[in-house]
């Protein structure tokens, strides 16, 4: 099994492609990783973002010579990157695509342009296996505040499976298009640095290892609760 991360490069190593790589390695998965942008940041604040030339991203995607079994998508920076990733996924027909809709940092710094966010909704959500927003990201994507309404709106945009993470600081809401399942959890600080990256990349590994979508979310829930004790 080969997993691919397309996400931002966080120099702290706690988020983005470096976090994804650490998860893939911990689960004994082979991997590839392509940075979509560079961030200048500490563990608590993003100070700047620097684009990576789009030709680098295009050519690096084109040069992947192996069959990719799953892709985790994180920060995409702008419209051009989103469209490039969408073309790659459409051409390769990757079995599992987990989209972590990174919109802004926890300190409020924007991590995708408005045009990029529109393209993400129109081009990437319909071809993703899973989308994993928290409540704030769900609101940004749908203008809805209630979890059930967010799930319905995201499903109408074409999302196959959706999980809203950290509702009320503890529970996850999973939707398979027919039924909502609340995955109960213990209260913890879900906003620790890199939590969304860990969740989405670990979820992808569980899918690649054969979990059903619901069981993948349950196993990821247990894993991130365990990780949160470290922070």
WOFEN-V564905 format. One record per residue. N is the residue number from 0. BURIAL is + if it has 16 or more other C-alpha atoms within 10 Angstrom, else -. D_CENTER is the distance of its C-alpha to the mean C-alpha in Angstrom with 1 decimal. Layout:
BEGIN
((N	BURIAL	D_CENTER) (N	BURIAL	D_CENTER))
END
This chain:
BEGIN
((0	-	18.9) (1	+	17.0) (2	+	13.2) (3	+	11.9) (4	+	9.4) (5	+	9.3) (6	+	8.5) (7	+	11.0) (8	+	13.9) (9	+	14.6) (10	+	18.2) (11	+	18.2) (12	+	16.1) (13	+	14.2) (14	+	10.8) (15	+	9.3) (16	+	10.8) (17	+	13.5) (18	+	11.6) (19	+	9.8) (20	+	13.4) (21	+	15.0) (22	+	13.1) (23	+	14.1) (24	-	17.5) (25	-	18.0) (26	-	17.6) (27	-	19.9) (28	+	17.6) (29	-	18.6) (30	+	16.0) (31	+	15.7) (32	+	13.8) (33	+	14.0) (34	+	13.7) (35	+	13.1) (36	+	14.9) (37	+	16.7) (38	+	16.7) (39	-	19.9) (40	-	19.3) (41	-	20.5) (42	-	18.6) (43	-	19.5) (44	-	19.4) (45	+	18.2) (46	-	21.4) (47	-	20.6) (48	+	18.3) (49	-	19.8) (50	-	19.0) (51	-	19.2) (52	-	21.7) (53	-	20.3) (54	-	22.9) (55	-	21.4) (56	+	18.0) (57	-	19.9) (58	-	22.3) (59	-	20.0) (60	+	18.1) (61	-	21.5) (62	-	22.8) (63	-	20.6) (64	-	23.5) (65	-	22.0) (66	-	20.5) (67	+	16.7) (68	+	15.9) (69	+	12.2) (70	+	9.4) (71	+	5.9) (72	+	5.0) (73	+	4.5) (74	+	7.9) (75	+	10.2) (76	+	13.3) (77	+	15.5) (78	+	16.8) (79	-	18.1) (80	+	15.0) (81	+	13.2) (82	+	16.4) (83	+	16.7) (84	+	13.4) (85	+	14.4) (86	-	17.8) (87	-	16.8) (88	+	14.8) (89	-	17.8) (90	-	20.3) (91	-	18.9) (92	-	18.1) (93	+	15.5) (94	-	15.8) (95	+	12.2) (96	+	9.1) (97	+	5.8) (98	+	4.0) (99	+	1.9) (100	+	5.5) (101	+	6.9) (102	+	10.5) (103	+	12.7) (104	-	13.4) (105	-	14.9) (106	-	18.2) (107	-	17.7) (108	-	17.4) (109	+	15.9) (110	+	13.1) (111	+	13.3) (112	-	16.7) (113	-	17.9) (114	-	18.5) (115	+	15.1) (116	+	13.7) (117	+	16.4) (118	+	15.6) (119	+	11.9) (120	+	13.5) (121	-	16.3) (122	+	15.1) (123	+	11.5) (124	+	11.2) (125	+	14.4) (126	+	13.6) (127	+	10.3) (128	+	11.1) (129	+	8.6) (130	+	6.9) (131	+	6.0) (132	+	7.7) (133	+	10.4) (134	+	13.8) (135	-	14.0) (136	+	11.0) (137	+	12.6) (138	+	15.8) (139	+	14.9) (140	+	13.8) (141	+	16.8) (142	-	19.4) (143	+	19.7) (144	-	20.0) (145	-	20.7) (146	+	18.0) (147	-	19.9) (148	-	20.4) (149	+	16.7) (150	+	16.1) (151	+	19.0) (152	+	18.1) (153	+	14.6) (154	+	16.5) (155	-	19.1) (156	+	16.7) (157	+	16.2) (158	+	13.2) (159	+	14.4) (160	+	12.8) (161	+	11.3) (162	+	10.9) (163	+	11.6) (164	+	11.4) (165	+	14.4) (166	+	16.8) (167	-	20.1) (168	-	18.6) (169	+	18.8) (170	+	18.0) (171	+	15.0) (172	+	15.8) (173	+	15.0) (174	+	16.3) (175	+	17.4) (176	+	19.2) (177	-	22.4) (178	-	22.0) (179	-	20.2) (180	-	20.0) (181	-	19.8) (182	+	18.6) (183	-	20.9) (184	+	20.2) (185	-	22.1) (186	-	21.9) (187	+	20.0) (188	-	18.4) (189	+	14.6) (190	-	14.4) (191	+	15.3) (192	+	13.9) (193	+	10.7) (194	+	10.2) (195	+	6.7) (196	+	6.0) (197	+	8.6) (198	+	7.7) (199	+	4.8) (200	+	7.1) (201	+	10.0) (202	+	9.4) (203	+	9.4) (204	+	12.5) (205	+	14.1) (206	+	13.9) (207	+	15.4) (208	-	18.0) (209	-	19.1) (210	+	17.9) (211	-	18.1) (212	+	15.0) (213	+	16.7) (214	-	17.7) (215	+	14.4) (216	+	13.2) (217	+	16.6) (218	-	16.4) (219	+	13.1) (220	+	14.7) (221	-	17.7) (222	-	16.0) (223	+	14.3) (224	+	17.6) (225	-	19.4) (226	-	17.4) (227	-	17.9) (228	-	21.6) (229	-	21.5) (230	-	20.3))
END
